[in-house]
């Protein structure tokens, strides 16, 4: 499972991907979750959003490692 948080500024994602519809491909299809973040997000909003998304994903997939 890949969970990616990407900066989003109008029509552009950094580093070029990160749309909600980018869900992986081949054997990894549906094992990618992209979260576009508005340009200028503050720390408090980022932490709240991260916890709301990452905690359920970690609970569901129970990874043996996490890479940040």
N, C-alpha and C positions, 0 to 999 in steps of 0.2 A: 504494500500500500504506500502510495506517495501522496502526501499532503503538502501542497505548495501554496504559499501566500505571496501574491504578486502585486506590485505597484500597478495601479491603473490610472491613467491620465487621459480622459476623454476617449479617444479611439485607440490608444496605444497601451500595450502591456509591457512591463519590464520583466524578463529580458526578451520579450517577443511572443511569449505564450502565457497562458494563465486564465483563459476564458472558462466559465462554468462548463461549457460544452466539451472542453478538452478532457476526456475521461480515460485516456490510455488507448492502447491498441493491441491487437493480437491476443496472446494469452494474458496480457495485462489489462485488457479492456475492463472497465469499471473498477479498476484498482488505482485510480488517480482522482484526487479531489483538489481542485484549484479554487482558491479564494481570492478574487480581485479586491485590492485595498485602494480606496481613494487616495489620491495624492494629498499629503498633508495630514494623514491620520495621526492622532496624538497617542502618547504612550498608554494612557488609561483605556482608551478605546481599543487599542491593539491587544492589550492583555485580556480585556473582557472578551473580545472576539476570539482570540486564540483559545482561551479556556472553554468557551461555548462550543467550539468546533473540535479542538484537539482531544479534549477529555473523552467525548463519546467515541471518536475514532480509535483512540488507544484502548478504550474498554472493549470495543467490538473486535479489533484485530489482534490485541494482546501481543505487540511486537517484542522481540528479544533484544532489539536495539533501536535507538532513535538517533537520527543524525540531524543536527541543527546547523 
